[in-house]
């Protein structure tokens, strides 16, 4: 979706009723979850991945388990993380 379309949606939000905002929110949450699951399905146990830590450091890891909402990874130094699939990049 182009930035122009996103801007149109954001501009329209103040004019919506609470019921309409609730419907929009539910749709956004549903599509977000579907996209997360689709991204997670792209990873399998054993995949080498990278992600940025909370302090911005690039972390190398291996996928140990793929869940519905997160992917468990094991780093080179033996630390385990549960990471949102959209934050992972295949190495």
Helices and strands as residue ranges (DSSP letters): H 3-12, G 13-15, H 18-40, E 48-52, E 58-66, E 70-75, E 80-84, G 85-87, E 89-90
